[in-house]
Amino acid sequence: EKIYEMIGSISEQKLNSDLYFNISDFRKTIGIIPISAKTGEGISELLMILVGLAQRFLEDKLHIESGPGKGNVLEVKEEVGLGKTIDAIIYNGTIKIEDKIVIGTIDEPITTRIKALLKPKPLDEIRDPRERFDSVLEVHAACGIKISSPDLDNVIPGAPIRVAKGNLEEVINEIKSQTKIDFELDDQGIIIKADTIGSLEALIKESRDKGIKIRKAEIGNVSKRDIIEAAATLDPLNKLIFAFNVKILPEAKDELANYDLTIFDEDVIYTIMENYDEWIEKKKAELERDRRQDYIHPGMIKFLPEYVFRVSHPAVIGVRVLSGRIKVGLRLMKEDGRVVGSIKGIQSENRPIEEALQGQEVAISIEGVTVGRQIKGEDILYTDLPASDAKKLKQMDVLNLDEKDVLNKIIEIKRKTDKFWGM
């Protein structure tokens, strides 16, 4: 259905389109390739079509530059007998054994010499674990290659590789500019850790789009220091780490047990953002509940005359919460300001509850009151707030509009006897 909607929308622009496998001439019809960033479906078909169209229509423009090799790091691996190695794609030029190369790292670019260039053996030989690679003297673009060199510890996936031929300073500056992640950090915010430059930039962008503040963003595994820094922030909504496709180091896991800190450790960026949306909603609700518990909140109830279960000791009646909320232990007062008693218990559907919210009909037991004397059916009762709580609630942004109306009514009732109540 969505495909047909898309074809219709494109048709409104006076252009023809169809699913890619139905097209015989791509010069006349726009190809539609369904893909999913979550599942990866359609990616191989998209690449196939792009390569095919490039070969068909860009043949005269496709060329490989000769000269010093250029490439990108795909992965950093530890190989038995070789130590740290990098898997790379060489997309331009030539790279040879003993070439001096510059590679991007977490900090400054490194300069090193190639000890070995290794290509995987053919499939019929790669099953022999003793010799998985063939050593070659040089490779030309475009190809994949494993590079063995000293000082590869801080190299990061996604970093550029350049062969330096007498222009070392120029190449180092080029690598610096390409590995620099240009964005402004906030004084307070979350911490982001990712495995590559590209994934870090993508996660930063997605976070910024949601208005998330970021105080630290780095490539690498989640360390003990990251845990301590994230836990030290004062805002509970910032006690959070996004960890994309990286490991949580053992000492970091041990440290995590000591703090109220959340880590979203996923290998799909959209999953991290979905988890964040769910977490932030729950966290805000939890914080609001905690803030509300610090103060007695306004509530207004109506005595339902048809529900009198006990007249006194304690009186048990049915009420409707017209606005705000009521809790066990709160005192109730009438519209003239007289306190009639305290709520001893609240029940809903024969189950005891601690709190009743606007719209609920519940049974409450009131200590110190007799039905027919202090209270009667249809009476409107209010929660009796301390003046200090009323003052704080007016200053804080924790009440909805209905609760604010009830608070104003309570203040109006109280100020009939005390003009400065709640000020």
TORKOL-4160 file (C-alpha; in steps of 0.2 Angstrom, whole numbers, padded with zeros to 4 digits, m for minus):
423
<pt num="1" X="0000" Y="0000" Z="0000"/>
<pt num="2" X="0014" Y="0012" Z="0004"/>
<pt num="3" X="0023" Y="0008" Z="m0012"/>
<pt num="4" X="0007" Y="0013" Z="m0022"/>
<pt num="5" X="0006" Y="0029" Z="m0012"/>
<pt num="6" X="0024" Y="0033" Z="m0016"/>
<pt num="7" X="0021" Y="0029" Z="m0035"/>
<pt num="8" X="0006" Y="0040" Z="m0034"/>
<pt num="9" X="0015" Y="0055" Z="m0026"/>
<pt num="10" X="0029" Y="0054" Z="m0039"/>
<pt num="11" X="0016" Y="0053" Z="m0053"/>
<pt num="12" X="0009" Y="0069" Z="m0047"/>
<pt num="13" X="0026" Y="0077" Z="m0051"/>
<pt num="14" X="0024" Y="0070" Z="m0069"/>
<pt num="15" X="0037" Y="0057" Z="m0066"/>
<pt num="16" X="0036" Y="0038" Z="m0069"/>
<pt num="17" X="0041" Y="0026" Z="m0055"/>
<pt num="18" X="0040" Y="0008" Z="m0051"/>
<pt num="19" X="0048" Y="m0006" Z="m0041"/>
<pt num="20" X="0066" Y="m0009" Z="m0047"/>
<pt num="21" X="0063" Y="m0027" Z="m0053"/>
<pt num="22" X="0049" Y="m0021" Z="m0065"/>
<pt num="23" X="0059" Y="m0008" Z="m0074"/>
<pt num="24" X="0067" Y="m0012" Z="m0091"/>
<pt num="25" X="0074" Y="0006" Z="m0094"/>
<pt num="26" X="0080" Y="0016" Z="m0079"/>
<pt num="27" X="0082" Y="0032" Z="m0090"/>
<pt num="28" X="0063" Y="0033" Z="m0091"/>
<pt num="29" X="0057" Y="0026" Z="m0074"/>
<pt num="30" X="0063" Y="0030" Z="m0057"/>
<pt num="31" X="0067" Y="0014" Z="m0047"/>
<pt num="32" X="0059" Y="0011" Z="m0030"/>
<pt num="33" X="0069" Y="m0001" Z="m0018"/>
<pt num="34" X="0061" Y="m0005" Z="m0002"/>
<pt num="35" X="0074" Y="m0005" Z="0012"/>
<pt num="36" X="0074" Y="m0006" Z="0031"/>
<pt num="37" X="0087" Y="0003" Z="0042"/>
<pt num="38" X="0082" Y="m0009" Z="0056"/>
<pt num="39" X="0083" Y="m0026" Z="0048"/>
<pt num="40" X="0094" Y="m0022" Z="0034"/>
<pt num="41" X="0082" Y="m0029" Z="0021"/>
<pt num="42" X="0085" Y="m0021" Z="0004"/>
<pt num="43" X="0102" Y="m0015" Z="0007"/>
<pt num="44" X="0110" Y="m0028" Z="m0005"/>
<pt num="45" X="0098" Y="m0024" Z="m0018"/>
<pt num="46" X="0101" Y="m0005" Z="m0017"/>
<pt num="47" X="0120" Y="m0008" Z="m0018"/>
<pt num="48" X="0117" Y="m0020" Z="m0033"/>
<pt num="49" X="0107" Y="m0007" Z="m0042"/>
<pt num="50" X="0119" Y="0007" Z="m0039"/>
<pt num="51" X="0134" Y="m0003" Z="m0045"/>
<pt num="52" X="0124" Y="m0008" Z="m0060"/>
<pt num="53" X="0119" Y="0009" Z="m0065"/>
<pt num="54" X="0136" Y="0016" Z="m0062"/>
<pt num="55" X="0144" Y="0003" Z="m0073"/>
<pt num="56" X="0130" Y="0006" Z="m0086"/>
<pt num="57" X="0129" Y="0025" Z="m0087"/>
<pt num="58" X="0145" Y="0032" Z="m0078"/>
<pt num="59" X="0158" Y="0020" Z="m0087"/>
<pt num="60" X="0167" Y="0035" Z="m0095"/>
<pt num="61" X="0168" Y="0044" Z="m0079"/>
<pt num="62" X="0174" Y="0030" Z="m0068"/>
<pt num="63" X="0193" Y="0030" Z="m0065"/>
<pt num="64" X="0206" Y="0026" Z="m0052"/>
<pt num="65" X="0219" Y="0039" Z="m0048"/>
<pt num="66" X="0237" Y="0033" Z="m0047"/>
<pt num="67" X="0249" Y="0039" Z="m0033"/>
<pt num="68" X="0249" Y="0037" Z="m0015"/>
<pt num="69" X="0236" Y="0026" Z="m0007"/>
<pt num="70" X="0220" Y="0032" Z="0001"/>
<pt num="71" X="0208" Y="0022" Z="0012"/>
<pt num="72" X="0198" Y="0019" Z="0027"/>
<pt num="73" X="0199" Y="0008" Z="0043"/>
<pt num="74" X="0185" Y="m0005" Z="0044"/>
<pt num="75" X="0191" Y="m0014" Z="0059"/>
<pt num="76" X="0205" Y="m0015" Z="0072"/>
<pt num="77" X="0209" Y="m0034" Z="0076"/>
<pt num="78" X="0221" Y="m0043" Z="0087"/>
<pt num="79" X="0229" Y="m0057" Z="0076"/>
<pt num="80" X="0239" Y="m0072" Z="0083"/>
<pt num="81" X="0258" Y="m0069" Z="0079"/>
<pt num="82" X="0254" Y="m0052" Z="0072"/>
<pt num="83" X="0248" Y="m0042" Z="0086"/>
<pt num="84" X="0236" Y="m0027" Z="0082"/>
<pt num="85" X="0231" Y="m0026" Z="0064"/>
<pt num="86" X="0219" Y="m0016" Z="0054"/>
<pt num="87" X="0207" Y="m0021" Z="0040"/>
<pt num="88" X="0205" Y="m0007" Z="0028"/>
<pt num="89" X="0198" Y="m0003" Z="0011"/>
<pt num="90" X="0210" Y="0006" Z="m0001"/>
<pt num="91" X="0199" Y="0016" Z="m0013"/>
<pt num="92" X="0212" Y="0026" Z="m0022"/>
<pt num="93" X="0230" Y="0024" Z="m0027"/>
<pt num="94" X="0243" Y="0011" Z="m0022"/>
<pt num="95" X="0250" Y="0005" Z="m0005"/>
<pt num="96" X="0266" Y="m0005" Z="m0003"/>
<pt num="97" X="0276" Y="m0013" Z="0010"/>
<pt num="98" X="0287" Y="m0001" Z="0019"/>
<pt num="99" X="0276" Y="0014" Z="0014"/>
<pt num="100" X="0275" Y="0027" Z="0028"/>
<pt num="101" X="0256" Y="0029" Z="0032"/>
<pt num="102" X="0246" Y="0041" Z="0043"/>
<pt num="103" X="0231" Y="0035" Z="0052"/>
<pt num="104" X="0218" Y="0043" Z="0062"/>
<pt num="105" X="0217" Y="0039" Z="0081"/>
<pt num="106" X="0207" Y="0044" Z="0096"/>
<pt num="107" X="0219" Y="0058" Z="0099"/>
<pt num="108" X="0232" Y="0064" Z="0086"/>
<pt num="109" X="0235" Y="0055" Z="0070"/>
<pt num="110" X="0250" Y="0042" Z="0070"/>
<pt num="111" X="0263" Y="0039" Z="0058"/>
<pt num="112" X="0270" Y="0021" Z="0055"/>
<pt num="113" X="0277" Y="0010" Z="0042"/>
<pt num="114" X="0269" Y="m0005" Z="0035"/>
<pt num="115" X="0277" Y="m0022" Z="0040"/>
<pt num="116" X="0265" Y="m0033" Z="0030"/>
<pt num="117" X="0251" Y="m0032" Z="0018"/>
<pt num="118" X="0239" Y="m0047" Z="0020"/>
<pt num="119" X="0225" Y="m0054" Z="0009"/>
<pt num="120" X="0214" Y="m0068" Z="0014"/>
<pt num="121" X="0218" Y="m0085" Z="0006"/>
<pt num="122" X="0205" Y="m0092" Z="m0007"/>
<pt num="123" X="0189" Y="m0100" Z="0001"/>
<pt num="124" X="0196" Y="m0118" Z="m0002"/>
<pt num="125" X="0211" Y="m0114" Z="0009"/>
<pt num="126" X="0205" Y="m0102" Z="0022"/>
<pt num="127" X="0198" Y="m0116" Z="0033"/>
<pt num="128" X="0216" Y="m0120" Z="0037"/>
<pt num="129" X="0219" Y="m0110" Z="0053"/>
<pt num="130" X="0238" Y="m0111" Z="0052"/>
<pt num="131" X="0239" Y="m0100" Z="0036"/>
<pt num="132" X="0224" Y="m0089" Z="0033"/>
<pt num="133" X="0233" Y="m0075" Z="0024"/>
<pt num="134" X="0244" Y="m0072" Z="0009"/>
<pt num="135" X="0257" Y="m0059" Z="0010"/>
<pt num="136" X="0258" Y="m0047" Z="m0005"/>
<pt num="137" X="0270" Y="m0033" Z="m0009"/>
<pt num="138" X="0258" Y="m0020" Z="m0015"/>
<pt num="139" X="0239" Y="m0017" Z="m0018"/>
<pt num="140" X="0230" Y="m0006" Z="m0030"/>
<pt num="141" X="0213" Y="0002" Z="m0027"/>
<pt num="142" X="0200" Y="m0004" Z="m0025"/>
<pt num="143" X="0203" Y="m0018" Z="m0013"/>
<pt num="144" X="0202" Y="m0024" Z="0005"/>
<pt num="145" X="0218" Y="m0027" Z="0014"/>
<pt num="146" X="0224" Y="m0032" Z="0031"/>
<pt num="147" X="0239" Y="m0021" Z="0037"/>
<pt num="148" X="0251" Y="m0025" Z="0050"/>
<pt num="149" X="0261" Y="m0011" Z="0058"/>
<pt num="150" X="0268" Y="m0005" Z="0074"/>
<pt num="151" X="0258" Y="0007" Z="0086"/>
<pt num="152" X="0240" Y="0003" Z="0080"/>
<pt num="153" X="0233" Y="0003" Z="0098"/>
<pt num="154" X="0223" Y="0019" Z="0097"/>
<pt num="155" X="0218" Y="0017" Z="0079"/>
<pt num="156" X="0199" Y="0019" Z="0078"/>
<pt num="157" X="0187" Y="0011" Z="0065"/>
<pt num="158" X="0181" Y="0023" Z="0052"/>
<pt num="159" X="0198" Y="0033" Z="0052"/>
<pt num="160" X="0206" Y="0038" Z="0036"/>
<pt num="161" X="0223" Y="0031" Z="0030"/>
<pt num="162" X="0235" Y="0040" Z="0019"/>
<pt num="163" X="0252" Y="0036" Z="0012"/>
<pt num="164" X="0264" Y="0050" Z="0015"/>
<pt num="165" X="0277" Y="0053" Z="0001"/>
<pt num="166" X="0287" Y="0068" Z="0006"/>
<pt num="167" X="0272" Y="0078" Z="0011"/>
<pt num="168" X="0270" Y="0071" Z="0029"/>
<pt num="169" X="0264" Y="0088" Z="0037"/>
<pt num="170" X="0251" Y="0090" Z="0024"/>
<pt num="171" X="0244" Y="0073" Z="0026"/>
<pt num="172" X="0244" Y="0074" Z="0045"/>
<pt num="173" X="0234" Y="0090" Z="0044"/>
<pt num="174" X="0222" Y="0082" Z="0031"/>
<pt num="175" X="0219" Y="0067" Z="0043"/>
<pt num="176" X="0216" Y="0079" Z="0058"/>
<pt num="177" X="0203" Y="0088" Z="0049"/>
<pt num="178" X="0194" Y="0072" Z="0044"/>
<pt num="179" X="0194" Y="0064" Z="0061"/>
<pt num="180" X="0189" Y="0080" Z="0070"/>
<pt num="181" X="0171" Y="0079" Z="0076"/>
<pt num="182" X="0165" Y="0097" Z="0076"/>
<pt num="183" X="0151" Y="0099" Z="0088"/>
<pt num="184" X="0149" Y="0109" Z="0104"/>
<pt num="185" X="0148" Y="0101" Z="0121"/>
<pt num="186" X="0136" Y="0106" Z="0135"/>
<pt num="187" X="0141" Y="0110" Z="0153"/>
<pt num="188" X="0128" Y="0096" Z="0158"/>
<pt num="189" X="0121" Y="0082" Z="0148"/>
<pt num="190" X="0123" Y="0063" Z="0145"/>
<pt num="191" X="0138" Y="0054" Z="0139"/>
<pt num="192" X="0140" Y="0045" Z="0122"/>
<pt num="193" X="0152" Y="0031" Z="0117"/>
<pt num="194" X="0153" Y="0024" Z="0100"/>
<pt num="195" X="0164" Y="0012" Z="0090"/>
<pt num="196" X="0167" Y="0023" Z="0075"/>
<pt num="197" X="0168" Y="0041" Z="0070"/>
<pt num="198" X="0153" Y="0039" Z="0058"/>
<pt num="199" X="0142" Y="0031" Z="0071"/>
<pt num="200" X="0147" Y="0044" Z="0084"/>
<pt num="201" X="0142" Y="0058" Z="0073"/>
<pt num="202" X="0126" Y="0049" Z="0069"/>
<pt num="203" X="0122" Y="0046" Z="0087"/>
<pt num="204" X="0126" Y="0065" Z="0091"/>
<pt num="205" X="0114" Y="0070" Z="0077"/>
<pt num="206" X="0100" Y="0059" Z="0083"/>
<pt num="207" X="0102" Y="0065" Z="0101"/>
<pt num="208" X="0103" Y="0084" Z="0096"/>
<pt num="209" X="0087" Y="0081" Z="0085"/>
<pt num="210" X="0078" Y="0076" Z="0101"/>
<pt num="211" X="0085" Y="0091" Z="0111"/>
<pt num="212" X="0097" Y="0080" Z="0122"/>
<pt num="213" X="0111" Y="0089" Z="0130"/>
<pt num="214" X="0128" Y="0080" Z="0128"/>
<pt num="215" X="0143" Y="0084" Z="0140"/>
<pt num="216" X="0155" Y="0070" Z="0133"/>
<pt num="217" X="0156" Y="0061" Z="0116"/>
<pt num="218" X="0170" Y="0049" Z="0113"/>
<pt num="219" X="0175" Y="0034" Z="0103"/>
<pt num="220" X="0179" Y="0018" Z="0113"/>
<pt num="221" X="0173" Y="0006" Z="0126"/>
<pt num="222" X="0163" Y="0012" Z="0142"/>
<pt num="223" X="0176" Y="0014" Z="0156"/>
<pt num="224" X="0175" Y="0016" Z="0175"/>
<pt num="225" X="0179" Y="0034" Z="0173"/>
<pt num="226" X="0164" Y="0036" Z="0161"/>
<pt num="227" X="0153" Y="0028" Z="0175"/>
<pt num="228" X="0159" Y="0040" Z="0188"/>
<pt num="229" X="0157" Y="0055" Z="0177"/>
<pt num="230" X="0140" Y="0051" Z="0172"/>
<pt num="231" X="0134" Y="0047" Z="0190"/>
<pt num="232" X="0142" Y="0064" Z="0196"/>
<pt num="233" X="0129" Y="0074" Z="0186"/>
<pt num="234" X="0116" Y="0083" Z="0197"/>
<pt num="235" X="0101" Y="0081" Z="0185"/>
<pt num="236" X="0094" Y="0063" Z="0186"/>
<pt num="237" X="0089" Y="0065" Z="0168"/>
<pt num="238" X="0107" Y="0066" Z="0163"/>
<pt num="239" X="0113" Y="0050" Z="0173"/>
<pt num="240" X="0113" Y="0041" Z="0156"/>
<pt num="241" X="0126" Y="0034" Z="0144"/>
<pt num="242" X="0123" Y="0029" Z="0126"/>
<pt num="243" X="0134" Y="0015" Z="0121"/>
<pt num="244" X="0134" Y="0010" Z="0103"/>
<pt num="245" X="0142" Y="m0006" Z="0097"/>
<pt num="246" X="0155" Y="m0005" Z="0111"/>
<pt num="247" X="0160" Y="m0015" Z="0127"/>
<pt num="248" X="0157" Y="m0011" Z="0145"/>
<pt num="249" X="0173" Y="m0014" Z="0153"/>
<pt num="250" X="0173" Y="m0026" Z="0168"/>
<pt num="251" X="0179" Y="m0012" Z="0180"/>
<pt num="252" X="0165" Y="m0001" Z="0173"/>
<pt num="253" X="0152" Y="m0015" Z="0177"/>
<pt num="254" X="0158" Y="m0016" Z="0195"/>
<pt num="255" X="0157" Y="0002" Z="0197"/>
<pt num="256" X="0140" Y="0003" Z="0189"/>
<pt num="257" X="0133" Y="m0007" Z="0203"/>
<pt num="258" X="0137" Y="0007" Z="0215"/>
<pt num="259" X="0126" Y="0020" Z="0206"/>
<pt num="260" X="0109" Y="0024" Z="0200"/>
<pt num="261" X="0114" Y="0025" Z="0182"/>
<pt num="262" X="0107" Y="0019" Z="0166"/>
<pt num="263" X="0117" Y="0013" Z="0150"/>
<pt num="264" X="0108" Y="0009" Z="0134"/>
<pt num="265" X="0120" Y="m0003" Z="0126"/>
<pt num="266" X="0114" Y="m0008" Z="0109"/>
<pt num="267" X="0121" Y="m0011" Z="0091"/>
<pt num="268" X="0107" Y="m0001" Z="0082"/>
<pt num="269" X="0105" Y="0018" Z="0085"/>
<pt num="270" X="0087" Y="0018" Z="0082"/>
<pt num="271" X="0085" Y="0005" Z="0096"/>
<pt num="272" X="0095" Y="0017" Z="0108"/>
<pt num="273" X="0083" Y="0032" Z="0103"/>
<pt num="274" X="0067" Y="0021" Z="0106"/>
<pt num="275" X="0074" Y="0015" Z="0123"/>
<pt num="276" X="0078" Y="0033" Z="0127"/>
<pt num="277" X="0060" Y="0039" Z="0123"/>
<pt num="278" X="0053" Y="0026" Z="0134"/>
<pt num="279" X="0065" Y="0029" Z="0148"/>
<pt num="280" X="0063" Y="0048" Z="0148"/>
<pt num="281" X="0044" Y="0046" Z="0150"/>
<pt num="282" X="0045" Y="0034" Z="0164"/>
<pt num="283" X="0059" Y="0044" Z="0173"/>
<pt num="284" X="0050" Y="0061" Z="0172"/>
<pt num="285" X="0034" Y="0052" Z="0179"/>
<pt num="286" X="0044" Y="0045" Z="0193"/>
<pt num="287" X="0053" Y="0061" Z="0197"/>
<pt num="288" X="0036" Y="0070" Z="0197"/>
<pt num="289" X="0029" Y="0057" Z="0209"/>
<pt num="290" X="0044" Y="0060" Z="0221"/>
<pt num="291" X="0042" Y="0079" Z="0220"/>
<pt num="292" X="0023" Y="0077" Z="0224"/>
<pt num="293" X="0027" Y="0066" Z="0239"/>
<pt num="294" X="0036" Y="0080" Z="0247"/>
<pt num="295" X="0021" Y="0091" Z="0249"/>
<pt num="296" X="0002" Y="0088" Z="0252"/>
<pt num="297" X="m0007" Y="0091" Z="0236"/>
<pt num="298" X="m0024" Y="0099" Z="0234"/>
<pt num="299" X="m0039" Y="0088" Z="0232"/>
<pt num="300" X="m0058" Y="0091" Z="0230"/>
<pt num="301" X="m0071" Y="0077" Z="0233"/>
<pt num="302" X="m0090" Y="0076" Z="0233"/>
<pt num="303" X="m0099" Y="0065" Z="0246"/>
<pt num="304" X="m0110" Y="0053" Z="0236"/>
<pt num="305" X="m0126" Y="0052" Z="0247"/>
<pt num="306" X="m0131" Y="0034" Z="0241"/>
<pt num="307" X="m0115" Y="0027" Z="0247"/>
<pt num="308" X="m0115" Y="0027" Z="0266"/>
<pt num="309" X="m0107" Y="0011" Z="0273"/>
<pt num="310" X="m0105" Y="0017" Z="0291"/>
<pt num="311" X="m0110" Y="0032" Z="0300"/>
<pt num="312" X="m0096" Y="0034" Z="0312"/>
<pt num="313" X="m0081" Y="0027" Z="0322"/>
<pt num="314" X="m0075" Y="0029" Z="0308"/>
<pt num="315" X="m0087" Y="0035" Z="0295"/>
<pt num="316" X="m0086" Y="0025" Z="0279"/>
<pt num="317" X="m0093" Y="0034" Z="0263"/>
<pt num="318" X="m0092" Y="0034" Z="0245"/>
<pt num="319" X="m0084" Y="0049" Z="0236"/>
<pt num="320" X="m0080" Y="0056" Z="0219"/>
<pt num="321" X="m0063" Y="0064" Z="0217"/>
<pt num="322" X="m0068" Y="0080" Z="0207"/>
<pt num="323" X="m0051" Y="0087" Z="0205"/>
<pt num="324" X="m0033" Y="0084" Z="0212"/>
<pt num="325" X="m0030" Y="0069" Z="0223"/>
<pt num="326" X="m0033" Y="0063" Z="0240"/>
<pt num="327" X="m0021" Y="0052" Z="0251"/>
<pt num="328" X="m0022" Y="0042" Z="0267"/>
<pt num="329" X="m0018" Y="0053" Z="0282"/>
<pt num="330" X="m0024" Y="0069" Z="0275"/>
<pt num="331" X="m0036" Y="0080" Z="0284"/>
<pt num="332" X="m0052" Y="0086" Z="0276"/>
<pt num="333" X="m0061" Y="0102" Z="0278"/>
<pt num="334" X="m0078" Y="0110" Z="0272"/>
<pt num="335" X="m0081" Y="0125" Z="0261"/>
<pt num="336" X="m0082" Y="0136" Z="0277"/>
<pt num="337" X="m0064" Y="0131" Z="0282"/>
<pt num="338" X="m0069" Y="0119" Z="0297"/>
<pt num="339" X="m0059" Y="0103" Z="0298"/>
<pt num="340" X="m0071" Y="0088" Z="0299"/>
<pt num="341" X="m0058" Y="0074" Z="0301"/>
<pt num="342" X="m0044" Y="0063" Z="0293"/>
<pt num="343" X="m0044" Y="0050" Z="0280"/>
<pt num="344" X="m0040" Y="0034" Z="0288"/>
<pt num="345" X="m0041" Y="0023" Z="0273"/>
<pt num="346" X="m0046" Y="0022" Z="0254"/>
<pt num="347" X="m0053" Y="0007" Z="0245"/>
<pt num="348" X="m0057" Y="0004" Z="0226"/>
<pt num="349" X="m0066" Y="m0011" Z="0221"/>
<pt num="350" X="m0063" Y="m0019" Z="0239"/>
<pt num="351" X="m0044" Y="m0016" Z="0238"/>
<pt num="352" X="m0035" Y="m0004" Z="0249"/>
<pt num="353" X="m0026" Y="0010" Z="0240"/>
<pt num="354" X="m0014" Y="0024" Z="0246"/>
<pt num="355" X="m0021" Y="0037" Z="0234"/>
<pt num="356" X="m0036" Y="0042" Z="0223"/>
<pt num="357" X="m0035" Y="0053" Z="0208"/>
<pt num="358" X="m0047" Y="0065" Z="0199"/>
<pt num="359" X="m0061" Y="0055" Z="0191"/>
<pt num="360" X="m0061" Y="0040" Z="0203"/>
<pt num="361" X="m0075" Y="0035" Z="0214"/>
<pt num="362" X="m0069" Y="0027" Z="0230"/>
<pt num="363" X="m0074" Y="0023" Z="0248"/>
<pt num="364" X="m0065" Y="0032" Z="0261"/>
<pt num="365" X="m0065" Y="0030" Z="0280"/>
<pt num="366" X="m0065" Y="0047" Z="0290"/>
<pt num="367" X="m0060" Y="0047" Z="0308"/>
<pt num="368" X="m0068" Y="0060" Z="0320"/>
<pt num="369" X="m0084" Y="0063" Z="0310"/>
<pt num="370" X="m0102" Y="0057" Z="0310"/>
<pt num="371" X="m0113" Y="0057" Z="0294"/>
<pt num="372" X="m0128" Y="0068" Z="0296"/>
<pt num="373" X="m0119" Y="0079" Z="0309"/>
<pt num="374" X="m0103" Y="0086" Z="0302"/>
<pt num="375" X="m0105" Y="0080" Z="0285"/>
<pt num="376" X="m0120" Y="0077" Z="0273"/>
<pt num="377" X="m0123" Y="0069" Z="0256"/>
<pt num="378" X="m0118" Y="0081" Z="0242"/>
<pt num="379" X="m0105" Y="0090" Z="0253"/>
<pt num="380" X="m0090" Y="0096" Z="0244"/>
<pt num="381" X="m0074" Y="0093" Z="0255"/>
<pt num="382" X="m0056" Y="0099" Z="0252"/>
<pt num="383" X="m0039" Y="0093" Z="0258"/>
<pt num="384" X="m0032" Y="0104" Z="0272"/>
<pt num="385" X="m0015" Y="0110" Z="0266"/>
<pt num="386" X="m0002" Y="0118" Z="0277"/>
<pt num="387" X="0002" Y="0136" Z="0272"/>
<pt num="388" X="0020" Y="0131" Z="0268"/>
<pt num="389" X="0015" Y="0118" Z="0256"/>
<pt num="390" X="0003" Y="0129" Z="0247"/>
<pt num="391" X="0016" Y="0142" Z="0245"/>
<pt num="392" X="0028" Y="0130" Z="0238"/>
<pt num="393" X="0016" Y="0122" Z="0226"/>
<pt num="394" X="0012" Y="0139" Z="0219"/>
<pt num="395" X="0030" Y="0142" Z="0215"/>
<pt num="396" X="0033" Y="0125" Z="0208"/>
<pt num="397" X="0027" Y="0119" Z="0191"/>
<pt num="398" X="0020" Y="0102" Z="0196"/>
<pt num="399" X="0001" Y="0105" Z="0196"/>
<pt num="400" X="m0011" Y="0103" Z="0181"/>
<pt num="401" X="m0024" Y="0116" Z="0178"/>
<pt num="402" X="m0038" Y="0108" Z="0188"/>
<pt num="403" X="m0026" Y="0106" Z="0203"/>
<pt num="404" X="m0021" Y="0124" Z="0202"/>
<pt num="405" X="m0040" Y="0129" Z="0202"/>
<pt num="406" X="m0042" Y="0118" Z="0218"/>
<pt num="407" X="m0027" Y="0126" Z="0226"/>
<pt num="408" X="m0034" Y="0143" Z="0223"/>
<pt num="409" X="m0051" Y="0138" Z="0231"/>
<pt num="410" X="m0042" Y="0132" Z="0246"/>
<pt num="411" X="m0032" Y="0148" Z="0247"/>
<pt num="412" X="m0048" Y="0158" Z="0246"/>
<pt num="413" X="m0056" Y="0148" Z="0260"/>
<pt num="414" X="m0041" Y="0150" Z="0271"/>
<pt num="415" X="m0039" Y="0168" Z="0269"/>
<pt num="416" X="m0056" Y="0171" Z="0275"/>
<pt num="417" X="m0049" Y="0169" Z="0292"/>
<pt num="418" X="m0030" Y="0173" Z="0288"/>
<pt num="419" X="m0027" Y="0186" Z="0275"/>
<pt num="420" X="m0009" Y="0182" Z="0273"/>
<pt num="421" X="m0011" Y="0163" Z="0273"/>
<pt num="422" X="0001" Y="0154" Z="0260"/>
<pt num="423" X="0010" Y="0170" Z="0256"/>
